[in-house]
Amino acid sequence: MKTELKTLIANAQETVTSCSVDEARTNVNNNDYVFIDVREKEELEQDGLIPGSIHIPRGTLEFLLDKSSPHYNHLFDSNKKFIFYCKSGVRSLLSAQLAMEMGLTNVFSMAGGIVAWNK
């Protein structure tokens, strides 16, 4: 059975808590929050980064979230809150859902992505 992208997005919207750019901005200097940028490297040069964010491309996320992986990132052992973002908000939404499925808690997706942030 085939699942369409719009179904994946709708399912993620039901399970992931989104935050607005304004809500995210209030936490950019808060040490309890970690901003995760899931865009590709080329996109970072085009639109910039949120100050202090960590770049984890969407294609490597599973490897960094899985404790059994040699690439596991111990940042995910912390009790921090994680705000995922991308260019417009879709990849971050799907990334946040994946992170939750892999056991990460306190996960958010920033609606509108870096495009909304830069406005």
ABEGO torsion letter per residue (X at the ends): XBBBAAAAAAAAAAABBBBBAAAAAAAAABAABBBBBABBAAAAAAAEBBBGBBBBBAAAAAAAABAABAABBAAAABABBBBBBBAAGAAAAAAAAAAAAAGBBGBBBBBGEAAAAAX
